[in-house]
Amino acid sequence: MKDTVSNRPLGPEAVLKYGTPEFEVISPGAYVTCAITGKIIPVEQLKYWSVEIQEPYVDAAAANQRLIEARAKAADNS
């Protein structure tokens, strides 16, 4: 169920620890926010995240974008 004003799922944002192949709920909540797009992701629909960076992504394209950015940053620091 969503708040019709903000279009956010009702309830607090979850705090998760991202692991392989699952995540652990640190603080229960209805959603997380994509680290790339800022879009709301209901916890039950979360499929993409980074274990290394510990952040969620709305879709594969967002996850890939972060991977590209991380590789570029690592190359710059070499």
mmJSON file of the N, C-alpha and C atoms, coordinates in Angstrom:
{"data_MODEL":{"atom_site":{
"group_PDB":["ATOM","ATOM","ATOM","ATOM","ATOM","ATOM","ATOM","ATOM","ATOM","ATOM","ATOM","ATOM","ATOM","ATOM","ATOM","ATOM","ATOM","ATOM","ATOM","ATOM","ATOM","ATOM","ATOM","ATOM","ATOM","ATOM","ATOM","ATOM","ATOM","ATOM","ATOM","ATOM","ATOM","ATOM","ATOM","ATOM","ATOM","ATOM","ATOM","ATOM","ATOM","ATOM","ATOM","ATOM","ATOM","ATOM","ATOM","ATOM","ATOM","ATOM","ATOM","ATOM","ATOM","ATOM","ATOM","ATOM","ATOM","ATOM","ATOM","ATOM","ATOM","ATOM","ATOM","ATOM","ATOM","ATOM","ATOM","ATOM","ATOM","ATOM","ATOM","ATOM","ATOM","ATOM","ATOM","ATOM","ATOM","ATOM","ATOM","ATOM","ATOM","ATOM","ATOM","ATOM","ATOM","ATOM","ATOM","ATOM","ATOM","ATOM","ATOM","ATOM","ATOM","ATOM","ATOM","ATOM","ATOM","ATOM","ATOM","ATOM","ATOM","ATOM","ATOM","ATOM","ATOM","ATOM","ATOM","ATOM","ATOM","ATOM","ATOM","ATOM","ATOM","ATOM","ATOM","ATOM","ATOM","ATOM","ATOM","ATOM","ATOM","ATOM","ATOM","ATOM","ATOM","ATOM","ATOM","ATOM","ATOM","ATOM","ATOM","ATOM","ATOM","ATOM","ATOM","ATOM","ATOM","ATOM","ATOM","ATOM","ATOM","ATOM","ATOM","ATOM","ATOM","ATOM","ATOM","ATOM","ATOM","ATOM","ATOM","ATOM","ATOM","ATOM","ATOM","ATOM","ATOM","ATOM","ATOM","ATOM","ATOM","ATOM","ATOM","ATOM","ATOM","ATOM","ATOM","ATOM","ATOM","ATOM","ATOM","ATOM","ATOM","ATOM","ATOM","ATOM","ATOM","ATOM","ATOM","ATOM","ATOM","ATOM","ATOM","ATOM","ATOM","ATOM","ATOM","ATOM","ATOM","ATOM","ATOM","ATOM","ATOM","ATOM","ATOM","ATOM","ATOM","ATOM","ATOM","ATOM","ATOM","ATOM","ATOM","ATOM","ATOM","ATOM","ATOM","ATOM","ATOM","ATOM","ATOM","ATOM","ATOM","ATOM","ATOM","ATOM","ATOM","ATOM","ATOM","ATOM","ATOM","ATOM","ATOM","ATOM","ATOM","ATOM","ATOM","ATOM","ATOM","ATOM","ATOM","ATOM","ATOM","ATOM"],
"id":[1,2,3,4,5,6,7,8,9,10,11,12,13,14,15,16,17,18,19,20,21,22,23,24,25,26,27,28,29,30,31,32,33,34,35,36,37,38,39,40,41,42,43,44,45,46,47,48,49,50,51,52,53,54,55,56,57,58,59,60,61,62,63,64,65,66,67,68,69,70,71,72,73,74,75,76,77,78,79,80,81,82,83,84,85,86,87,88,89,90,91,92,93,94,95,96,97,98,99,100,101,102,103,104,105,106,107,108,109,110,111,112,113,114,115,116,117,118,119,120,121,122,123,124,125,126,127,128,129,130,131,132,133,134,135,136,137,138,139,140,141,142,143,144,145,146,147,148,149,150,151,152,153,154,155,156,157,158,159,160,161,162,163,164,165,166,167,168,169,170,171,172,173,174,175,176,177,178,179,180,181,182,183,184,185,186,187,188,189,190,191,192,193,194,195,196,197,198,199,200,201,202,203,204,205,206,207,208,209,210,211,212,213,214,215,216,217,218,219,220,221,222,223,224,225,226,227,228,229,230,231,232,233,234],
"type_symbol":["N","C","C","N","C","C","N","C","C","N","C","C","N","C","C","N","C","C","N","C","C","N","C","C","N","C","C","N","C","C","N","C","C","N","C","C","N","C","C","N","C","C","N","C","C","N","C","C","N","C","C","N","C","C","N","C","C","N","C","C","N","C","C","N","C","C","N","C","C","N","C","C","N","C","C","N","C","C","N","C","C","N","C","C","N","C","C","N","C","C","N","C","C","N","C","C","N","C","C","N","C","C","N","C","C","N","C","C","N","C","C","N","C","C","N","C","C","N","C","C","N","C","C","N","C","C","N","C","C","N","C","C","N","C","C","N","C","C","N","C","C","N","C","C","N","C","C","N","C","C","N","C","C","N","C","C","N","C","C","N","C","C","N","C","C","N","C","C","N","C","C","N","C","C","N","C","C","N","C","C","N","C","C","N","C","C","N","C","C","N","C","C","N","C","C","N","C","C","N","C","C","N","C","C","N","C","C","N","C","C","N","C","C","N","C","C","N","C","C","N","C","C","N","C","C","N","C","C","N","C","C","N","C","C"],
"label_atom_id":["N","CA","C","N","CA","C","N","CA","C","N","CA","C","N","CA","C","N","CA","C","N","CA","C","N","CA","C","N","CA","C","N","CA","C","N","CA","C","N","CA","C","N","CA","C","N","CA","C","N","CA","C","N","CA","C","N","CA","C","N","CA","C","N","CA","C","N","CA","C","N","CA","C","N","CA","C","N","CA","C","N","CA","C","N","CA","C","N","CA","C","N","CA","C","N","CA","C","N","CA","C","N","CA","C","N","CA","C","N","CA","C","N","CA","C","N","CA","C","N","CA","C","N","CA","C","N","CA","C","N","CA","C","N","CA","C","N","CA","C","N","CA","C","N","CA","C","N","CA","C","N","CA","C","N","CA","C","N","CA","C","N","CA","C","N","CA","C","N","CA","C","N","CA","C","N","CA","C","N","CA","C","N","CA","C","N","CA","C","N","CA","C","N","CA","C","N","CA","C","N","CA","C","N","CA","C","N","CA","C","N","CA","C","N","CA","C","N","CA","C","N","CA","C","N","CA","C","N","CA","C","N","CA","C","N","CA","C","N","CA","C","N","CA","C","N","CA","C","N","CA","C","N","CA","C","N","CA","C","N","CA","C","N","CA","C","N","CA","C","N","CA","C"],
"label_alt_id":[null,null,null,null,null,null,null,null,null,null,null,null,null,null,null,null,null,null,null,null,null,null,null,null,null,null,null,null,null,null,null,null,null,null,null,null,null,null,null,null,null,null,null,null,null,null,null,null,null,null,null,null,null,null,null,null,null,null,null,null,null,null,null,null,null,null,null,null,null,null,null,null,null,null,null,null,null,null,null,null,null,null,null,null,null,null,null,null,null,null,null,null,null,null,null,null,null,null,null,null,null,null,null,null,null,null,null,null,null,null,null,null,null,null,null,null,null,null,null,null,null,null,null,null,null,null,null,null,null,null,null,null,null,null,null,null,null,null,null,null,null,null,null,null,null,null,null,null,null,null,null,null,null,null,null,null,null,null,null,null,null,null,null,null,null,null,null,null,null,null,null,null,null,null,null,null,null,null,null,null,null,null,null,null,null,null,null,null,null,null,null,null,null,null,null,null,null,null,null,null,null,null,null,null,null,null,null,null,null,null,null,null,null,null,null,null,null,null,null,null,null,null,null,null,null,null,null,null,null,null,null,null,null,null],
"label_comp_id":["MET","MET","MET","LYS","LYS","LYS","ASP","ASP","ASP","THR","THR","THR","VAL","VAL","VAL","SER","SER","SER","ASN","ASN","ASN","ARG","ARG","ARG","PRO","PRO","PRO","LEU","LEU","LEU","GLY","GLY","GLY","PRO","PRO","PRO","GLU","GLU","GLU","ALA","ALA","ALA","VAL","VAL","VAL","LEU","LEU","LEU","LYS","LYS","LYS","TYR","TYR","TYR","GLY","GLY","GLY","THR","THR","THR","PRO","PRO","PRO","GLU","GLU","GLU","PHE","PHE","PHE","GLU","GLU","GLU","VAL","VAL","VAL","ILE","ILE","ILE","SER","SER","SER","PRO","PRO","PRO","GLY","GLY","GLY","ALA","ALA","ALA","TYR","TYR","TYR","VAL","VAL","VAL","THR","THR","THR","CYS","CYS","CYS","ALA","ALA","ALA","ILE","ILE","ILE","THR","THR","THR","GLY","GLY","GLY","LYS","LYS","LYS","ILE","ILE","ILE","ILE","ILE","ILE","PRO","PRO","PRO","VAL","VAL","VAL","GLU","GLU","GLU","GLN","GLN","GLN","LEU","LEU","LEU","LYS","LYS","LYS","TYR","TYR","TYR","TRP","TRP","TRP","SER","SER","SER","VAL","VAL","VAL","GLU","GLU","GLU","ILE","ILE","ILE","GLN","GLN","GLN","GLU","GLU","GLU","PRO","PRO","PRO","TYR","TYR","TYR","VAL","VAL","VAL","ASP","ASP","ASP","ALA","ALA","ALA","ALA","ALA","ALA","ALA","ALA","ALA","ALA","ALA","ALA","ASN","ASN","ASN","GLN","GLN","GLN","ARG","ARG","ARG","LEU","LEU","LEU","ILE","ILE","ILE","GLU","GLU","GLU","ALA","ALA","ALA","ARG","ARG","ARG","ALA","ALA","ALA","LYS","LYS","LYS","ALA","ALA","ALA","ALA","ALA","ALA","ASP","ASP","ASP","ASN","ASN","ASN","SER","SER","SER"],
"label_asym_id":["A","A","A","A","A","A","A","A","A","A","A","A","A","A","A","A","A","A","A","A","A","A","A","A","A","A","A","A","A","A","A","A","A","A","A","A","A","A","A","A","A","A","A","A","A","A","A","A","A","A","A","A","A","A","A","A","A","A","A","A","A","A","A","A","A","A","A","A","A","A","A","A","A","A","A","A","A","A","A","A","A","A","A","A","A","A","A","A","A","A","A","A","A","A","A","A","A","A","A","A","A","A","A","A","A","A","A","A","A","A","A","A","A","A","A","A","A","A","A","A","A","A","A","A","A","A","A","A","A","A","A","A","A","A","A","A","A","A","A","A","A","A","A","A","A","A","A","A","A","A","A","A","A","A","A","A","A","A","A","A","A","A","A","A","A","A","A","A","A","A","A","A","A","A","A","A","A","A","A","A","A","A","A","A","A","A","A","A","A","A","A","A","A","A","A","A","A","A","A","A","A","A","A","A","A","A","A","A","A","A","A","A","A","A","A","A","A","A","A","A","A","A","A","A","A","A","A","A","A","A","A","A","A","A"],
"label_entity_id":["1","1","1","1","1","1","1","1","1","1","1","1","1","1","1","1","1","1","1","1","1","1","1","1","1","1","1","1","1","1","1","1","1","1","1","1","1","1","1","1","1","1","1","1","1","1","1","1","1","1","1","1","1","1","1","1","1","1","1","1","1","1","1","1","1","1","1","1","1","1","1","1","1","1","1","1","1","1","1","1","1","1","1","1","1","1","1","1","1","1","1","1","1","1","1","1","1","1","1","1","1","1","1","1","1","1","1","1","1","1","1","1","1","1","1","1","1","1","1","1","1","1","1","1","1","1","1","1","1","1","1","1","1","1","1","1","1","1","1","1","1","1","1","1","1","1","1","1","1","1","1","1","1","1","1","1","1","1","1","1","1","1","1","1","1","1","1","1","1","1","1","1","1","1","1","1","1","1","1","1","1","1","1","1","1","1","1","1","1","1","1","1","1","1","1","1","1","1","1","1","1","1","1","1","1","1","1","1","1","1","1","1","1","1","1","1","1","1","1","1","1","1","1","1","1","1","1","1","1","1","1","1","1","1"],
"label_seq_id":[1,1,1,2,2,2,3,3,3,4,4,4,5,5,5,6,6,6,7,7,7,8,8,8,9,9,9,10,10,10,11,11,11,12,12,12,13,13,13,14,14,14,15,15,15,16,16,16,17,17,17,18,18,18,19,19,19,20,20,20,21,21,21,22,22,22,23,23,23,24,24,24,25,25,25,26,26,26,27,27,27,28,28,28,29,29,29,30,30,30,31,31,31,32,32,32,33,33,33,34,34,34,35,35,35,36,36,36,37,37,37,38,38,38,39,39,39,40,40,40,41,41,41,42,42,42,43,43,43,44,44,44,45,45,45,46,46,46,47,47,47,48,48,48,49,49,49,50,50,50,51,51,51,52,52,52,53,53,53,54,54,54,55,55,55,56,56,56,57,57,57,58,58,58,59,59,59,60,60,60,61,61,61,62,62,62,63,63,63,64,64,64,65,65,65,66,66,66,67,67,67,68,68,68,69,69,69,70,70,70,71,71,71,72,72,72,73,73,73,74,74,74,75,75,75,76,76,76,77,77,77,78,78,78],
"pdbx_PDB_ins_code":[null,null,null,null,null,null,null,null,null,null,null,null,null,null,null,null,null,null,null,null,null,null,null,null,null,null,null,null,null,null,null,null,null,null,null,null,null,null,null,null,null,null,null,null,null,null,null,null,null,null,null,null,null,null,null,null,null,null,null,null,null,null,null,null,null,null,null,null,null,null,null,null,null,null,null,null,null,null,null,null,null,null,null,null,null,null,null,null,null,null,null,null,null,null,null,null,null,null,null,null,null,null,null,null,null,null,null,null,null,null,null,null,null,null,null,null,null,null,null,null,null,null,null,null,null,null,null,null,null,null,null,null,null,null,null,null,null,null,null,null,null,null,null,null,null,null,null,null,null,null,null,null,null,null,null,null,null,null,null,null,null,null,null,null,null,null,null,null,null,null,null,null,null,null,null,null,null,null,null,null,null,null,null,null,null,null,null,null,null,null,null,null,null,null,null,null,null,null,null,null,null,null,null,null,null,null,null,null,null,null,null,null,null,null,null,null,null,null,null,null,null,null,null,null,null,null,null,null,null,null,null,null,null,null],
"Cartn_x":[0.843,0.0,0.882,0.514,1.34,0.615,1.414,0.93,0.656,-0.57,-0.93,-0.316,0.151,0.759,2.204,3.008,4.429,4.743,3.79,3.961,4.998,5.267,6.168,5.352,5.923,5.228,5.04,3.914,3.68,4.643,5.167,6.105,7.486,8.369,9.729,10.606,11.722,12.712,13.465,13.673,14.387,15.886,16.565,18.029,18.425,19.201,19.563,21.074,21.534,22.926,22.891,23.554,23.493,24.555,24.103,24.994,24.782,25.413,25.291,24.712,23.611,22.734,21.541,21.546,20.405,20.851,19.865,20.171,19.59,20.165,19.716,19.023,17.889,17.157,17.75,18.336,18.897,17.805,17.034,15.898,14.735,13.627,12.505,11.943,11.462,10.848,10.17,9.477,8.69,9.49,10.56,11.255,12.706,13.482,14.815,14.843,15.853,15.968,17.161,16.935,18.004,19.125,20.352,21.515,21.829,21.355,21.63,20.499,19.267,18.131,17.326,17.453,16.63,15.215,14.932,13.592,13.377,12.123,11.726,11.616,12.156,12.081,11.431,10.22,9.64,10.573,10.793,11.737,11.42,10.139,9.773,10.077,10.391,10.729,12.217,13.015,14.446,15.162,15.832,16.557,18.028,18.387,19.745,20.382,21.612,22.362,23.831,24.657,26.091,26.49,27.112,27.622,28.82,29.69,30.903,30.607,29.688,29.385,28.25,27.479,26.358,25.297,24.787,23.706,22.778,21.486,20.493,20.325,19.829,19.579,18.202,17.551,16.195,16.157,17.23,17.252,18.691,18.834,20.164,20.945,20.262,20.937,21.578,20.876,21.418,22.604,22.491,23.591,24.81,24.599,25.694,26.344,25.536,26.08,27.033,26.634,27.501,28.773,28.67,29.84,30.829,30.328,31.179,31.861,31.091,31.649,32.736,32.488,33.451,34.733,34.602,35.793,36.593,35.913,36.595,37.333,36.704,37.336,38.557,38.447,39.575,40.727,40.412,41.448,42.142,41.371,41.941,42.872,42.559,43.355,44.576,44.745,45.882,47.109],
"Cartn_y":[-1.18,0.0,1.236,2.242,3.434,4.673,5.632,6.962,7.671,8.092,8.666,10.041,10.713,12.028,11.902,11.09,10.982,9.774,8.869,7.621,6.703,6.926,6.057,4.955,3.765,2.721,3.207,2.864,3.244,2.479,3.146,2.532,3.12,2.785,3.343,2.681,3.328,2.735,1.651,0.525,-0.591,-0.316,-0.903,-0.911,-2.368,-2.629,-3.997,-4.163,-5.379,-5.758,-6.691,-6.291,-7.033,-8.115,-9.347,-10.489,-11.272,-12.449,-13.328,-14.641,-15.083,-14.526,-13.773,-13.502,-12.86,-11.636,-10.872,-9.742,-9.997,-9.33,-9.442,-8.136,-8.248,-7.061,-6.603,-5.416,-4.815,-4.043,-3.28,-2.518,-2.7,-3.299,-3.569,-2.3,-2.452,-1.343,-1.836,-0.929,-1.281,-1.195,-0.415,-0.148,0.246,0.266,0.859,1.803,2.627,3.604,3.249,3.198,2.884,3.914,3.429,4.296,5.095,4.667,5.345,6.28,5.774,6.535,7.278,6.86,7.443,6.884,5.912,5.31,4.406,4.342,3.501,2.054,1.126,-0.303,-0.998,-1.52,-2.297,-3.467,-3.71,-4.749,-6.086,-6.416,-7.715,-7.808,-6.676,-6.678,-6.456,-6.313,-6.049,-7.268,-7.067,-8.15,-7.834,-6.548,-6.14,-5.322,-5.706,-4.947,-5.289,-4.468,-4.709,-5.117,-6.281,-6.739,-5.872,-5.58,-4.813,-3.375,-2.722,-1.307,-1.152,-2.235,-2.246,-1.218,-1.335,-0.452,-1.183,-0.783,-1.428,-0.703,-1.451,-0.894,-1.32,-0.449,-0.708,-1.764,-1.86,-2.823,-3.135,-4.033,-4.447,-3.298,-2.403,-1.262,-0.36,-0.119,0.713,0.016,-1.293,-2.054,-2.02,-2.17,-2.134,-0.755,0.292,1.653,1.839,1.37,1.502,0.679,-0.506,-1.343,-0.633,-0.019,0.733,1.89,2.624,3.743,3.264,2.147,1.62,1.172,0.546,0.118,1.314,2.359,3.563,4.235,4.281,4.891,4.084,2.758,1.899,2.088,2.249,2.453,3.797,4.818,6.142,6.131,5.269,5.201,4.306,3.65,2.754,3.5],
"Cartn_z":[0.0,0.0,0.0,-0.796,-0.929,-0.441,0.015,0.36,-0.958,-1.194,-2.493,-2.726,-1.689,-1.86,-2.336,-1.654,-1.988,-2.852,-3.017,-3.763,-3.114,-1.844,-1.095,-0.424,-0.321,0.444,1.881,2.461,3.848,4.738,5.708,6.633,6.459,7.375,7.35,6.291,5.997,5.099,5.87,5.225,5.847,5.845,6.798,6.819,6.646,5.596,5.252,5.209,5.479,5.25,4.063,2.988,1.737,1.713,1.528,1.476,0.195,0.133,-1.016,-0.537,-0.996,-2.018,-1.44,-0.143,0.489,1.26,1.737,2.603,3.979,4.972,6.355,6.743,7.387,7.83,9.161,9.164,10.37,11.101,10.324,10.853,9.88,10.326,9.417,8.79,7.585,6.876,5.62,4.959,3.782,2.484,2.47,1.212,1.47,0.38,0.35,-0.848,-0.926,-2.008,-2.895,-4.205,-5.152,-5.033,-4.909,-4.758,-6.016,-7.161,-8.418,-8.816,-8.804,-9.335,-8.283,-7.023,-5.97,-5.935,-6.799,-6.831,-5.626,-5.206,-4.086,-4.557,-3.76,-4.059,-2.862,-3.012,-1.918,-1.581,-0.31,0.112,-0.539,-0.651,-1.224,-2.73,-3.366,-4.795,-5.057,-4.01,-4.155,-4.733,-5.868,-6.541,-6.786,-6.759,-7.134,-6.019,-5.633,-4.641,-4.766,-4.136,-4.098,-2.695,-2.58,-1.3,-0.911,-1.868,-1.615,-1.2,-1.913,-1.653,-0.636,-0.423,0.516,0.145,-1.105,-1.543,-2.507,-2.508,-3.371,-4.706,-5.697,-7.035,-7.519,-8.256,-8.724,-9.831,-10.625,-11.727,-12.12,-13.085,-13.53,-14.155,-14.846,-15.472,-14.416,-13.328,-12.248,-11.586,-11.359,-10.762,-11.68,-12.965,-13.933,-13.975,-13.901,-13.901,-12.727,-11.539,-10.358,-10.532,-11.123,-11.363,-12.276,-13.326,-14.255,-13.53,-12.713,-11.953,-10.987,-10.301,-9.334,-10.027,-11.185,-11.933,-12.425,-12.88,-13.347,-12.187,-11.033,-9.857,-9.444,-9.478,-9.12,-10.1,-11.379,-12.396,-12.178,-11.797,-11.536,-10.315,-9.349,-8.12,-8.266,-9.419,-9.628,-10.053],
"occupancy":[1.0,1.0,1.0,1.0,1.0,1.0,1.0,1.0,1.0,1.0,1.0,1.0,1.0,1.0,1.0,1.0,1.0,1.0,1.0,1.0,1.0,1.0,1.0,1.0,1.0,1.0,1.0,1.0,1.0,1.0,1.0,1.0,1.0,1.0,1.0,1.0,1.0,1.0,1.0,1.0,1.0,1.0,1.0,1.0,1.0,1.0,1.0,1.0,1.0,1.0,1.0,1.0,1.0,1.0,1.0,1.0,1.0,1.0,1.0,1.0,1.0,1.0,1.0,1.0,1.0,1.0,1.0,1.0,1.0,1.0,1.0,1.0,1.0,1.0,1.0,1.0,1.0,1.0,1.0,1.0,1.0,1.0,1.0,1.0,1.0,1.0,1.0,1.0,1.0,1.0,1.0,1.0,1.0,1.0,1.0,1.0,1.0,1.0,1.0,1.0,1.0,1.0,1.0,1.0,1.0,1.0,1.0,1.0,1.0,1.0,1.0,1.0,1.0,1.0,1.0,1.0,1.0,1.0,1.0,1.0,1.0,1.0,1.0,1.0,1.0,1.0,1.0,1.0,1.0,1.0,1.0,1.0,1.0,1.0,1.0,1.0,1.0,1.0,1.0,1.0,1.0,1.0,1.0,1.0,1.0,1.0,1.0,1.0,1.0,1.0,1.0,1.0,1.0,1.0,1.0,1.0,1.0,1.0,1.0,1.0,1.0,1.0,1.0,1.0,1.0,1.0,1.0,1.0,1.0,1.0,1.0,1.0,1.0,1.0,1.0,1.0,1.0,1.0,1.0,1.0,1.0,1.0,1.0,1.0,1.0,1.0,1.0,1.0,1.0,1.0,1.0,1.0,1.0,1.0,1.0,1.0,1.0,1.0,1.0,1.0,1.0,1.0,1.0,1.0,1.0,1.0,1.0,1.0,1.0,1.0,1.0,1.0,1.0,1.0,1.0,1.0,1.0,1.0,1.0,1.0,1.0,1.0,1.0,1.0,1.0,1.0,1.0,1.0,1.0,1.0,1.0,1.0,1.0,1.0],
"B_iso_or_equiv":[0.0,0.0,0.0,0.0,0.0,0.0,0.0,0.0,0.0,0.0,0.0,0.0,0.0,0.0,0.0,0.0,0.0,0.0,0.0,0.0,0.0,0.0,0.0,0.0,0.0,0.0,0.0,0.0,0.0,0.0,0.0,0.0,0.0,0.0,0.0,0.0,0.0,0.0,0.0,0.0,0.0,0.0,0.0,0.0,0.0,0.0,0.0,0.0,0.0,0.0,0.0,0.0,0.0,0.0,0.0,0.0,0.0,0.0,0.0,0.0,0.0,0.0,0.0,0.0,0.0,0.0,0.0,0.0,0.0,0.0,0.0,0.0,0.0,0.0,0.0,0.0,0.0,0.0,0.0,0.0,0.0,0.0,0.0,0.0,0.0,0.0,0.0,0.0,0.0,0.0,0.0,0.0,0.0,0.0,0.0,0.0,0.0,0.0,0.0,0.0,0.0,0.0,0.0,0.0,0.0,0.0,0.0,0.0,0.0,0.0,0.0,0.0,0.0,0.0,0.0,0.0,0.0,0.0,0.0,0.0,0.0,0.0,0.0,0.0,0.0,0.0,0.0,0.0,0.0,0.0,0.0,0.0,0.0,0.0,0.0,0.0,0.0,0.0,0.0,0.0,0.0,0.0,0.0,0.0,0.0,0.0,0.0,0.0,0.0,0.0,0.0,0.0,0.0,0.0,0.0,0.0,0.0,0.0,0.0,0.0,0.0,0.0,0.0,0.0,0.0,0.0,0.0,0.0,0.0,0.0,0.0,0.0,0.0,0.0,0.0,0.0,0.0,0.0,0.0,0.0,0.0,0.0,0.0,0.0,0.0,0.0,0.0,0.0,0.0,0.0,0.0,0.0,0.0,0.0,0.0,0.0,0.0,0.0,0.0,0.0,0.0,0.0,0.0,0.0,0.0,0.0,0.0,0.0,0.0,0.0,0.0,0.0,0.0,0.0,0.0,0.0,0.0,0.0,0.0,0.0,0.0,0.0,0.0,0.0,0.0,0.0,0.0,0.0,0.0,0.0,0.0,0.0,0.0,0.0],
"pdbx_formal_charge":[null,null,null,null,null,null,null,null,null,null,null,null,null,null,null,null,null,null,null,null,null,null,null,null,null,null,null,null,null,null,null,null,null,null,null,null,null,null,null,null,null,null,null,null,null,null,null,null,null,null,null,null,null,null,null,null,null,null,null,null,null,null,null,null,null,null,null,null,null,null,null,null,null,null,null,null,null,null,null,null,null,null,null,null,null,null,null,null,null,null,null,null,null,null,null,null,null,null,null,null,null,null,null,null,null,null,null,null,null,null,null,null,null,null,null,null,null,null,null,null,null,null,null,null,null,null,null,null,null,null,null,null,null,null,null,null,null,null,null,null,null,null,null,null,null,null,null,null,null,null,null,null,null,null,null,null,null,null,null,null,null,null,null,null,null,null,null,null,null,null,null,null,null,null,null,null,null,null,null,null,null,null,null,null,null,null,null,null,null,null,null,null,null,null,null,null,null,null,null,null,null,null,null,null,null,null,null,null,null,null,null,null,null,null,null,null,null,null,null,null,null,null,null,null,null,null,null,null,null,null,null,null,null,null],
"auth_seq_id":[1,1,1,2,2,2,3,3,3,4,4,4,5,5,5,6,6,6,7,7,7,8,8,8,9,9,9,10,10,10,11,11,11,12,12,12,13,13,13,14,14,14,15,15,15,16,16,16,17,17,17,18,18,18,19,19,19,20,20,20,21,21,21,22,22,22,23,23,23,24,24,24,25,25,25,26,26,26,27,27,27,28,28,28,29,29,29,30,30,30,31,31,31,32,32,32,33,33,33,34,34,34,35,35,35,36,36,36,37,37,37,38,38,38,39,39,39,40,40,40,41,41,41,42,42,42,43,43,43,44,44,44,45,45,45,46,46,46,47,47,47,48,48,48,49,49,49,50,50,50,51,51,51,52,52,52,53,53,53,54,54,54,55,55,55,56,56,56,57,57,57,58,58,58,59,59,59,60,60,60,61,61,61,62,62,62,63,63,63,64,64,64,65,65,65,66,66,66,67,67,67,68,68,68,69,69,69,70,70,70,71,71,71,72,72,72,73,73,73,74,74,74,75,75,75,76,76,76,77,77,77,78,78,78],
"auth_comp_id":["MET","MET","MET","LYS","LYS","LYS","ASP","ASP","ASP","THR","THR","THR","VAL","VAL","VAL","SER","SER","SER","ASN","ASN","ASN","ARG","ARG","ARG","PRO","PRO","PRO","LEU","LEU","LEU","GLY","GLY","GLY","PRO","PRO","PRO","GLU","GLU","GLU","ALA","ALA","ALA","VAL","VAL","VAL","LEU","LEU","LEU","LYS","LYS","LYS","TYR","TYR","TYR","GLY","GLY","GLY","THR","THR","THR","PRO","PRO","PRO","GLU","GLU","GLU","PHE","PHE","PHE","GLU","GLU","GLU","VAL","VAL","VAL","ILE","ILE","ILE","SER","SER","SER","PRO","PRO","PRO","GLY","GLY","GLY","ALA","ALA","ALA","TYR","TYR","TYR","VAL","VAL","VAL","THR","THR","THR","CYS","CYS","CYS","ALA","ALA","ALA","ILE","ILE","ILE","THR","THR","THR","GLY","GLY","GLY","LYS","LYS","LYS","ILE","ILE","ILE","ILE","ILE","ILE","PRO","PRO","PRO","VAL","VAL","VAL","GLU","GLU","GLU","GLN","GLN","GLN","LEU","LEU","LEU","LYS","LYS","LYS","TYR","TYR","TYR","TRP","TRP","TRP","SER","SER","SER","VAL","VAL","VAL","GLU","GLU","GLU","ILE","ILE","ILE","GLN","GLN","GLN","GLU","GLU","GLU","PRO","PRO","PRO","TYR","TYR","TYR","VAL","VAL","VAL","ASP","ASP","ASP","ALA","ALA","ALA","ALA","ALA","ALA","ALA","ALA","ALA","ALA","ALA","ALA","ASN","ASN","ASN","GLN","GLN","GLN","ARG","ARG","ARG","LEU","LEU","LEU","ILE","ILE","ILE","GLU","GLU","GLU","ALA","ALA","ALA","ARG","ARG","ARG","ALA","ALA","ALA","LYS","LYS","LYS","ALA","ALA","ALA","ALA","ALA","ALA","ASP","ASP","ASP","ASN","ASN","ASN","SER","SER","SER"],
"auth_asym_id":["A","A","A","A","A","A","A","A","A","A","A","A","A","A","A","A","A","A","A","A","A","A","A","A","A","A","A","A","A","A","A","A","A","A","A","A","A","A","A","A","A","A","A","A","A","A","A","A","A","A","A","A","A","A","A","A","A","A","A","A","A","A","A","A","A","A","A","A","A","A","A","A","A","A","A","A","A","A","A","A","A","A","A","A","A","A","A","A","A","A","A","A","A","A","A","A","A","A","A","A","A","A","A","A","A","A","A","A","A","A","A","A","A","A","A","A","A","A","A","A","A","A","A","A","A","A","A","A","A","A","A","A","A","A","A","A","A","A","A","A","A","A","A","A","A","A","A","A","A","A","A","A","A","A","A","A","A","A","A","A","A","A","A","A","A","A","A","A","A","A","A","A","A","A","A","A","A","A","A","A","A","A","A","A","A","A","A","A","A","A","A","A","A","A","A","A","A","A","A","A","A","A","A","A","A","A","A","A","A","A","A","A","A","A","A","A","A","A","A","A","A","A","A","A","A","A","A","A","A","A","A","A","A","A"],
"auth_atom_id":["N","CA","C","N","CA","C","N","CA","C","N","CA","C","N","CA","C","N","CA","C","N","CA","C","N","CA","C","N","CA","C","N","CA","C","N","CA","C","N","CA","C","N","CA","C","N","CA","C","N","CA","C","N","CA","C","N","CA","C","N","CA","C","N","CA","C","N","CA","C","N","CA","C","N","CA","C","N","CA","C","N","CA","C","N","CA","C","N","CA","C","N","CA","C","N","CA","C","N","CA","C","N","CA","C","N","CA","C","N","CA","C","N","CA","C","N","CA","C","N","CA","C","N","CA","C","N","CA","C","N","CA","C","N","CA","C","N","CA","C","N","CA","C","N","CA","C","N","CA","C","N","CA","C","N","CA","C","N","CA","C","N","CA","C","N","CA","C","N","CA","C","N","CA","C","N","CA","C","N","CA","C","N","CA","C","N","CA","C","N","CA","C","N","CA","C","N","CA","C","N","CA","C","N","CA","C","N","CA","C","N","CA","C","N","CA","C","N","CA","C","N","CA","C","N","CA","C","N","CA","C","N","CA","C","N","CA","C","N","CA","C","N","CA","C","N","CA","C","N","CA","C","N","CA","C","N","CA","C","N","CA","C","N","CA","C","N","CA","C","N","CA","C"],
"pdbx_PDB_model_num":[1,1,1,1,1,1,1,1,1,1,1,1,1,1,1,1,1,1,1,1,1,1,1,1,1,1,1,1,1,1,1,1,1,1,1,1,1,1,1,1,1,1,1,1,1,1,1,1,1,1,1,1,1,1,1,1,1,1,1,1,1,1,1,1,1,1,1,1,1,1,1,1,1,1,1,1,1,1,1,1,1,1,1,1,1,1,1,1,1,1,1,1,1,1,1,1,1,1,1,1,1,1,1,1,1,1,1,1,1,1,1,1,1,1,1,1,1,1,1,1,1,1,1,1,1,1,1,1,1,1,1,1,1,1,1,1,1,1,1,1,1,1,1,1,1,1,1,1,1,1,1,1,1,1,1,1,1,1,1,1,1,1,1,1,1,1,1,1,1,1,1,1,1,1,1,1,1,1,1,1,1,1,1,1,1,1,1,1,1,1,1,1,1,1,1,1,1,1,1,1,1,1,1,1,1,1,1,1,1,1,1,1,1,1,1,1,1,1,1,1,1,1,1,1,1,1,1,1,1,1,1,1,1,1]
}}}
